[in-house]
Amino acid sequence: MTKDDNEIIRQRRAQLEDLRASGNAYPNDFRRNMLAADLHARYGDMDREELEAEDEKFHLAGRMMSRRVMGKVAFAHILDMSGQVQLFIRRDALPDGDYSAFRKWDIGDIIGVTGSIFRTKTGELSIQADSVRLLAKSLRPLPEKFHGLSDQETRYRRRYLDLITNETTRQTFQVRSRVINLVRAYLGGKGFLEVETPMMQAIPGGAAARPFVTHHNSLDMQLYLRIAPELYLKRLVVGGFEKVFEINRNFRNEGLSLQHNPEFTMLEFYWAYAGYEDMMALTEDMLRNLAKEVKGDSIFEYQGETCDFSRDFQRMSVREAILAHNPDISAGDLEGLDRLRGIAAGLGVEVKQGYGIGKLQVELFEKTVEAKLRQPTFITGYPIEVSPLSRRNDTQPDLADRFELFVGGREIANGFSELNDPEDQAGRFRLQAEEKAAGDEEAMHYDADYITALEYGMPPTAGEGIGIDRLVMLLTDSASIRDVILFPQLRTKE
């Protein structure tokens, strides 16, 4: 904070003391009957003569973003949740003393205004004020008004300032809300039931991730923040809710990047008597509809590239993708463990003891292929080794009936035909427990109650998770996940 800022704050605090001395400094009896955007929508096409015939009085409120005083008249703009509107204020039209008071107010103050609609000589739709009131005093100056808040870290740390000063930020989070509502409407229209599952779990499951650990004092037990809702949602399928979904917050104790935040939003949904291919078809249809609703077209720009959702999404297996993007690697190279270990190490892949052929193939795919998948592409044929909750393929039991969807070089969705064989699942949980005991912090726990649920019988089912944050990044042309999370995780400042 600069010396000038400190002086501004001192002056504003002095004004606040005067307000306290003269009455209620923070009143809460002003009620508005119109938002700025609704005003523009209703009257934006009317000319001056038509507006003069309107005699309705409007009550608007918002933050004063600009003010221009010219003797006995002034212009100002206020910002509410929907947008801005101009005020025209004449001293002679206000009660005695109100105009003088208005001139003392500051940019950033929250004010209420009552008046009638008209259009200025320059053509701007405006409110001609009959009265103005100060509703909340702003003690700190806003960032420079013509350029908004440009410092990236401050935008994330003080999102409230970012929202006040940057229209693009407001639009981004309005789109985010719309995307979530559209997803709900789409799945609801397909007969899916929205449910809620625990965020604190005795056994973290449903994903390969390192959990956050907490402690419940009354129960005197260790709990984990949810890394995924999957095992609880599938319990509901066992219970007879055959089409369920949850838009949930997940927590994974991992690094931060342009694509990762330790707290993130995921859509997970499960569909009984369906397989992973049905899920791919539904996903393609849902995302195409989302793009049309949000962007106005199924072809749109993302970070300077054209993203085309209008055509059938491409499909290829993990092996096919590796071979297509690595001309120096042959099909035989992907089958020999020692040869594959050498290729992976030579390409900078971290090769850990115990990695099998399937795990190395996926590591190789992530290193050399994933970033190149710019257009929407379903990758299938994942090794069972890296798919502990997926159903085995009937003809290739070393592979899972699984897919991941990539757009713009990053994973957007992960889905599969669910493993509903309790004995197979128990065996895979045991292998995961062995890997955890050997030091793999992301390996899954053995969940005995989930096995018990499967033993009652789960119908053949397909399930999927879609990263809402990454989807919103795509639909708002945002480069970083922090741009689409209102309060991203940051290191605390001393």
N, C-alpha and C positions, 0 to 999 in steps of 0.2 A: 504494500500500500504506500502510495506516495505522500509527501508532505501536503500536497494540495488536497488529496482525498481526505486526509485527517482533518483538514480545516473545513472541508465541506461537511463532514460528519458532525463536527463541533457545531457548525451553524445550524444544521438540521435538528440536532438535539435541542438547541436553544429554542427553535421554532416549536418543537414538540412540547417543551415546558410551557410556552405561552398558550398552546392549545389546551393543555391540561388545566391551566389556570382559568381558562374561559369556559370550560365545559367538558363534555365527553370527547376525548381525543380519538377514540376508536368506536364510533357508533355502529349499530347493527340493526337499524330500522329502515334502511333503504332497500326497496324491492324493485328489480328491473322487470320489464315486460317484453324486452326485445334484445336479441343478439345482433352484433354487427353484420354477420353473414346473412341472417334472415332479413335484415333491413335492405341490404343490397339485392337480395334475391327477389323481394317483393316490389321494390321501387326502382331498381336499377335501370329499367327500360323506359321509365316515365320521363317526359320532358318537363320543363320548368312550369308550364301552365297547368299540366295535369297535377303536379305536386302541390301547387298552390291551392288546389281544391280539396286537398286532404286536411282534415282538421283533428286527426287523432294525436294525442300526446303520448310520447314515448319516454320510457325510463330506461336509460342505459348506464352501465357501469363498467369500469375497466381501469387499466394502468395508463397514465398519461405518458405517451412516448415522444411527443413533440409539442412545442408551443411557440407561437409567434405573436407577440403583442405589438399593436400599432395604435398607440394612443388609447382611444375609447373603445376599440374593438380588438379582438384576438381570435386566432385560429389555434386549434389543438387537435391532436389525434389520440384516441384512447384505444387500447388493445384489450379485447376480451378473449374467451376461449375459442371463438370462431373467426376472429380477424379484427381489422381496424375500421374505425369510422371517424370522419372529421367532425369537429364541433366548431360552430360559429358563435362567438360570445360577444355581445354588446353590453357596455356598461349600463345603458339606459333601459335594457330589457330585464335586468336582474334586480332583486331587492337591494335596498341600500346597504352598502358595505361589502356585498358579495364579490363584486368585481375587484375591489382592492385586495380582498382575501385571496381570490384566485391568482392574482399576479404574484403573490408571495409563495404560492405552491411550487413544487419542484418536479422536474422530469422523474418519473418513477412512482410518484404518488398515485394512490388509487382513489378515483373520484366517481361520483354519481352525477348524472345530468338528466334533467327533464326538459323536453322541448318538442318542436315540430320538425317535420321533414321538409327539406327544400334543396334546390340545386344552386350552387354558386355560379357566378358569371363565367368561371373557368370550366364549369360543367361537373364539378365534383359533388356527389351526393353527400349531404351534410345534415347535422342536427342544429337547428337554431335554438339556443338554450334559453329557457325561462328561469332556470335555477341550476346551480352547481353546488356540490357538497364534497368536502374532503372526507373520505371514508377510512383511509389508512395512510399514515405518513411513512414515506420511504426514507430511512436514515442513511442509507449508503447510495452513492451514485452508481448509475448503470454504466456498463462499458460504452465506449465511444459509439454514438448512436448511428453513424452512417455506415460503419463497418461491422457492427455486431461483435460478438465474442469470438475471437479468432484463435486464441491460444487453446490448443487441443486438450492439454491436461486439465486446464481450468474448466473447459466445457464438460469434461467427464466428472470432475470433482464437484462442480457447482452446476448441476444440470438445470437447476431452476433459472440461473442466469442465461444459460444456453437457450432454454425454451422462451424466455422473455425476448431475447434479442435476435434469434435466428429462425426465420420462417421455415427454412428447409428442415430444421430439427423438429419443429412442431408437426410438419407434414409427415415426416418419417414415422413418428409415433402414432399419428392418426391412422396411417396405413397399417401399422402393426396391429392396432386394435381391430381394424377392418378385416385383416387377414384372419385373425383368430375367430372373429364372428362368422366369416364366410366358411371357414373350416367346420365350425360347429353346425352351421346350417346345412352344409353339404352332407356331412356324416349323419346328421339327424334325419335328413331327407332319404337317406339310404337305410334307415331303420336301426342305426346304432344308438345305444344308450350311453349318455355321459355319466361317468361315475367318479368317485374319489377314493384313493387308496392311501395308506399311511406314508407320511414323510419321514417318520422316525421308525426304524426297523431293528429288530433284534438280530436279524441276519441280513446283511446287504446282498442283494442278488439281482439278476436280470441283465447284467453287463459285466464286462471285464474292466474294472476300474478300481482305483484306490479310494476308499470312502473317508468321509469326515467322521470323527468319533466324538460322541458326547456322553453325558452321564445323567441318568434319571435319579434324582435324590430320593424321592419317596419309595420307588421300587428298588433302589440301590442296585441298579443294573446298567451295564454299558449298552448304549444304543448307537446306531449309525444313521446318518442322514441318507436319504434315499439316493441311490445311484441310478435306479430305474424302477418303474412300477410293474414290470413285466410279470413277475411271478404272482403278484396279487391279482392282476387282471386275468391271468389264466386260471386262477382259483375261481374267479367269477364265472368263467366259461364252464368250468366243472359244475358250478352251482346252477347252471341253466341260463345265464345271461349270455346268449350266443353271439351277440354283436355289441361290443362295448368299446368305449374310447375314453381317454383321459388326456387333458391338456395340463401338464404337470411341471413342477419345478424339480429339477434334479441337481445333485451336488456331487462333484467328482474332484478329488484332491489331486489336481494335476496342474501343469504349467499354464501360463497365460500367453495368448498369441492373438493374431488378427482373427483367428477362427475359434478360439477357445476362451471360455470364461468358466470359472469353477462352479458357478450357479447359472443354470441355463434352463430354457423352456423346451419341452419335448411333447409332441403329440404321439401317443401310442394307441393303437387300435387293433382289435382282435375279431376274427370273423370265422365262426364255426362252419364246418362243411365247405370250406374253401381252401385253396392252395396258394403257393407263392406266385404262380402265374396269374391267378385271379387278382391278387394284390397289386401286381404290376399294372394290370389293366385299369384297376380302380385308381391307382396313384396317378397314372398318366392322365386320366380323365379329370381328376380333381385338380391337378396342377395346371392343366390347360384352362380349365374354367376359372381358376384363381387368377391366372395371368390376364385373361380377358376382362374379368371384373375389376382388377386393380390397375392394370396398365392400359386397358382399352383395346388390347390386341394380344394375340398369342406369340407374336414376334416383337421383341423389345431389346433395348440396349442395356448391357451390364458392363461397366468399367471399360467402355470403348469397344466392346465386342457385341455382335448381334447374337442374341439368344433365341433360338427358334423352338417354340413349343407347339407349333402348328402341325409338324410332321410326326410320324410314328417315332418314338424314342428308339435309339439304337440299342441293340442287345448283343453282348458278347461275354464269353466266360473269362475267368481270371487268366487261364492259360492263353486263350486267344488274344487277350489284350496285351499280355507280356510279349508274345511273339510278334504282334503287329507293331509294337513300339520299340522293339529291341531287335533289329535285324541281325545282330551278331550272336543272338541266342537261338539255339535250335530246340525242337521239341524234345529231343533226347536229353538236352542239358537240364530240362526241368524234372527229369525223373531220377537222376543219379544224385544221391545225397551229398557225397563228397564234392562232385563237380558243382552242384548248386551252391554249396557252402563257399567254394572258392569264387564263383561268379558274384555272389552277393557281397562277399567281403571286398572284392575288387571294385565294386560300385559304391562302397562306403556304407553298406548296410551293417548294422551291429548284429553280429551272429553270436547268439548265446548258446551255451551248452544245453543240450536237450531239444533244440529246435529240430523238428522233423521236416520232411519235404513240403508238406502243406503249409506250415508256418513260414518257411523260407520263401515259398512262392508268393505268399501274401505280402511279406516284407519287401520282396523284389517289386511286386506290383505297386505298392505304396511309394516306393522310392523312384521308380522310373516311368510310371504310367499315370497315376492319379491326377497329377497337375495338368496333364495333356488332354484330359477329357472335358473339353469346353462345352460341347453341345450335350443335351440330356442323354445320358447313356446308362442303361441297366447292365451292371456286371453280375454275372451268375457263376455257378460252378465253384463256390467257395469250398475249400477243404474242410472236412468234418473236424479236423484238428483245431481249427479256430472258430468253430461254431458249436459250442457245447449245449445250446438249447434248441438246435435246429434238427429237423427230421432228415434222416439219411435218404439219399436218392435210391430209388428201387433198383436201378440198373448199374449205378456206380456208387457203391456203399462208402467209398472213401470221400465222397463229395456230399454236400448238404443241399437241400432244396431251398436255396437262399439267393437273395439279390441285394445289391446296394445300388442306389441311384446317385450318379455324379453329374453335377452341372457347374460350369465355370471353374473346373479343376478342384472341386471339393465335394465331399460326401454330403448329400442332402437327406437320404433315407436309407434305412436298413430293414429288410423284411425277410420272412421265411415261413415255410410250412413248419408248424410247431411240432416238437418232439412230444408225443403223447404216450410213448411206451415207458412205463414207470421203471422197469428194470434197466433199460438202456440209459434212461436219465440218471438213475442212481449210480450206474457205472461211470458215467461221465462226470458226475459230481465228485466221485471218489478220485478220479484222475485230477480234477481241478484242486481238490484238497491236498493231494500229494504235491502238486506244483506250488501251492501256497506254502506248504511246509518246507519246500526246498528254497523258498525265498521270493517267489513271485507275488508281489503285493497286490497285483491286479487280478489274480486268479480268484475264482468263485468259492464261496463257502458251500459246505454240504447242508442243504435245507431239507431236513427230514419231514417237516410238515408238508412241504410242497410235494414230496414223493408220495406221502399219504393221500393228498388230494388227487394225484394222478391215478393212484390205485383204485379210487372210486370210479374212474373212467372219464377221460376228457375226449370229446368228439374230435375228429380230424379238424384242424384249425390252422388258419394262417394269421400271422401277426406282423406288425410293422411299427417302426418308430421314425418320425420325421422331425428334424431339428427346426423348430419354429424360428429361432434366431437367424439361422443361415438362410432359411426361406425368405425371411423379411429382408435380409441383406440383399438377396437377389432381386426382390421386387421393389426395393427402394434405391438400387444402385449404390449401395454402401460398401466400402472397401473393408471395414473393420467391424467385428462383432460388437465392439464397444459403441459403435454408432447407432445400434438398434436395441441396446439394453439401457434403460433409463439410468440405472445406477450401477455401472460395471465395477467389478472388484479392482481396487487399486491399493498399492502399498500406502499405509498411513503416513502422513507428513508430521514431522516433529513440530 
